[in-house]
């Protein structure tokens, strides 16, 4: 299978206290934190192409441009959806959108680079 424009992924979770801005350090309110929404969006992107990656390959996030447009209180389900919009030999571009039970809470674009998993880890750990 190859990665193609139009592939989609979705991940979901429950907004819990530990996912709030006050708990993760990105603000002082008990609402779903932007960093948590970003992780959800990245997870949806990974899910969209997971089955199409060759063995030994993975993707790493390299660019993200998002807007967090609505607050989510603790206790609501949240989910993110990603769709592949562009494919180059080494970079996949996604449209990402996040929702809670009341509607859209954020959207943007995300790019992930295709890398050899072991080579990437080796390079990272050379820093030690």
C-alpha positions as semicolon CSV with decimal commas, in nm:
position;residue;x (nm);y (nm);z (nm)
1;X;0,000;0,000;0,000
2;X;0,124;0,351;-0,069
3;X;0,042;0,681;0,099
4;X;-0,208;0,875;-0,110
5;X;-0,400;1,201;-0,094
6;X;-0,733;1,148;0,077
7;X;-0,621;0,893;0,339
8;X;-0,791;0,969;0,671
9;X;-0,733;0,901;1,037
10;X;-0,922;0,968;1,358
11;X;-0,836;0,941;1,728
12;X;-1,050;1,021;2,028
13;X;-1,023;1,062;2,403
14;X;-1,199;1,204;2,704
15;X;-1,091;1,549;2,824
16;X;-0,968;1,479;3,179
17;X;-0,823;1,707;3,445
18;X;-0,468;1,604;3,356
19;X;-0,535;1,728;3,000
20;X;-0,610;2,084;3,111
21;X;-0,400;2,393;3,056
22;X;-0,360;2,432;3,432
23;X;-0,218;2,080;3,464
24;X;0,015;2,074;3,162
25;X;0,149;2,424;3,221
26;X;0,013;2,598;2,914
27;X;-0,221;2,826;3,108
28;X;-0,411;2,844;3,434
29;X;-0,763;2,731;3,339
30;X;-0,921;2,388;3,377
31;X;-1,002;2,353;3,006
32;X;-0,860;2,116;2,744
33;X;-0,504;2,229;2,674
34;X;-0,375;2,330;2,335
35;X;-0,073;2,094;2,367
36;X;-0,315;1,805;2,423
37;X;-0,517;1,905;2,118
38;X;-0,195;1,918;1,915
39;X;-0,100;1,567;2,030
40;X;-0,446;1,445;1,931
41;X;-0,409;1,601;1,585
42;X;-0,067;1,443;1,540
43;X;-0,210;1,109;1,650
44;X;-0,483;1,133;1,388
45;X;-0,221;1,205;1,121
46;X;-0,019;0,903;1,229
47;X;-0,331;0,688;1,223
48;X;-0,416;0,804;0,869
49;X;-0,101;0,655;0,718
50;X;0,004;0,384;0,966
51;X;-0,097;0,091;0,746
52;X;0,086;0,233;0,443
53;X;0,431;0,279;0,597
54;X;0,695;0,023;0,498
55;X;0,844;-0,186;0,778
56;X;1,117;0,004;0,961
57;X;0,980;0,342;0,857
58;X;0,791;0,588;1,073
59;X;0,698;0,955;1,060
60;X;0,802;1,243;1,280
61;X;0,625;1,574;1,317
62;X;0,811;1,860;1,155
63;X;0,561;2,143;1,113
64;X;0,228;2,240;1,261
65;X;0,014;2,547;1,205
66;X;-0,309;2,538;1,405
67;X;-0,578;2,753;1,558
68;X;-0,741;2,651;1,887
69;X;-1,078;2,819;1,845
70;X;-1,306;2,696;2,125
71;X;-1,264;2,579;2,486
72;X;-1,353;2,229;2,604
73;X;-1,442;2,156;2,967
74;X;-1,328;1,847;3,151
75;X;-1,562;1,554;3,090
76;X;-1,637;1,595;2,720
77;X;-1,523;1,355;2,449
78;X;-1,269;1,509;2,211
79;X;-1,144;1,377;1,880
80;X;-0,922;1,477;1,593
81;X;-0,939;1,392;1,227
82;X;-0,660;1,416;0,972
83;X;-0,663;1,388;0,596
84;X;-0,362;1,361;0,368
85;X;-0,359;1,662;0,134
86;X;-0,014;1,631;-0,023
87;X;0,245;1,357;-0,063
88;X;0,609;1,406;-0,155
89;X;0,881;1,141;-0,133
90;X;0,977;1,240;0,223
91;X;0,702;1,470;0,356
92;X;0,329;1,412;0,407
93;X;0,097;1,711;0,455
94;X;-0,233;1,683;0,642
95;X;-0,540;1,893;0,709
96;X;-0,620;1,844;1,078
97;X;-0,936;1,929;1,270
98;X;-1,030;1,874;1,634
99;X;-1,379;1,852;1,783
100;X;-1,560;1,812;2,111
101;X;-1,921;1,710;2,161
102;X;-2,035;2,069;2,093
103;X;-1,848;2,112;1,763
104;X;-1,515;2,214;1,611
105;X;-1,248;2,331;1,856
106;X;-0,945;2,368;1,629
107;X;-0,800;2,320;1,283
108;X;-0,486;2,361;1,081
109;X;-0,218;2,188;0,879
110;X;0,050;1,942;0,982
111;X;0,358;1,801;0,807
112;X;0,533;1,477;0,895
113;X;0,864;1,352;0,758
114;X;0,910;0,986;0,668
115;X;1,223;0,849;0,836
116;X;1,399;0,522;0,902
117;X;1,309;0,458;1,266
118;X;1,642;0,308;1,376
119;X;1,857;0,567;1,198
120;X;1,649;0,844;1,352
121;X;1,691;0,699;1,702
122;X;2,063;0,644;1,648
123;X;2,107;1,007;1,543
124;X;1,909;1,132;1,844
125;X;2,108;0,924;2,091
126;X;2,443;1,029;1,942
127;X;2,379;1,352;2,134
128;X;2,445;1,170;2,459
